Amino acid sequence: MNNTQTFQSQLRPLLFLTAIFFLNFSIRIIISPLLPTILQDMSLTGDQAGSLFLVSASGYFITLICSGFISEILLHKKTIGLSAIVTGFFFIITGLCNSLTMMRAGIFITGMGAGLYLPSGIALLTASTSPQNWGKAIGVHELAPNLSFLLSPIVCEALLLFMSWRSILMLTGMVSVVLGINFLKFSKAVDFPGQAPMLRAIVPLLFIRSFWIMIVLFTMGVISSLGVYAMLPLYLVNEHGMPQPEANTLIALSRILTLPVPFAVGWISDRYGIKKTLSTALILSGLATLGIGLLSGTGLKTVIFLQPLLSVSFFPPAFSALSSIGAKETRNIIVSLTVPAAFLMGAGGAPALMGFLADRGFFSMGFTGAGIAILMFAFLPIFLKFNEIPNQNSVF
């Protein structure tokens, strides 16, 4: 059997996982295109609206860190199914909540459920695909977040013509629950237990400068992508008077060209080096983010199209750098610590701060400040040192 036939035979479990990842990611970002409607319906302040992303990121952070302990007991397949079902169920509950406190609680538990997926999803994906097809498989799997960025605003605007924002949350949650149940029942993926990282695998990382640099860099990358995306619809509607359908359509269209960008940037990184590519991506995305806070009219619309293309350019060289810091045995530990920390600060703290500034009449300053912060740290890649961690016999 040739490689193409092999990959085709492995498509079913891959597409199953990609669909779950798509729902997992969509549930975490779908609040963004609905935020102007939610804010108006619940009479929320910008500060309160921004806090929803911090609450979600906090729940995601906790279980992403602890996911290895859960998958060690339940095995990866049940962990993935549990993630989809719990995430969907509590998103349904979130749609039923009438108070801000209860809604925050629902989103927090939803975030916790979502955090279970990624480590087990990647583990099951690589176990279900032959090594010569890993690149193609991961490429298909990683289409899920970019498709979610693209489709969520469009789907939300279409559904708002027929139902309330609460019904959209509940419908999305129901789809996740059904998908999780079907995954447990019909998936033929080979199952095996996860491994929980032990303290002796984590402690050496704390003394590695490049590890801390990567946390800062990933935080900047997440701010430029998820952080900006989270508050952009509300910013365009409240600060620039743009109708919500127009704002969400503009944001959705700006994401179309992001789909092939990671492949092109991967080639550029291989040709010109990780450090140069990282710094260039941060400088350009920082300038574009700065432009969102400073420009208006046609200039603003232009930079909104450019900013997503530049922000997604960060991640291919960033993951390459993260994989190059230590020995191969330590890479999963480095990823499992770096990504949650960056997500908590970049996708949780940054939108919350933007909401705080919005309430005080400085909404644009949130985007300006984000752009300045990204530019300030764009020089950090030159201080990265790769393969700093000595090889260890076992990290688990």
Buried (B, 14 or more C-beta within 10 A) or exposed (E): EEEEEEBEEBBBBBEBBBBBBBBBBBBBBBBBBBBBBBBEEBEBBBBBBBBBBBBBBBBBBBBBBBBBBBBBEBBBBBBBBBBBBBBBBBBBBBBEBEEBEEBBBBBBBBBBBBBBBBBBBBBBBBEBBBEEBEEBBBEBBBBBBBBBBBBBBBBBBEBBEEEBBBEBBBBBBBBBBBBBBBBBEEBEBEBEBBBBBEEEBBEBBEEBEBBBBBBBBBBBBBBBBBBBBBBBBBBBBBBBEBEBBEBBBBBBBBBBBBBEBBEEBBEBBEEEEBBBBBBBBBBBBBBBBBBBBBBEEEEBBEBBBBBBBBBBBBBBBBBBBBBBBBEEBBBBBBBBBBBBBBBBBBBBBBBBBBBBBBBEEBBBBBBBBBBBBBBEBBEBBEEBEBEBBEEEEEBB
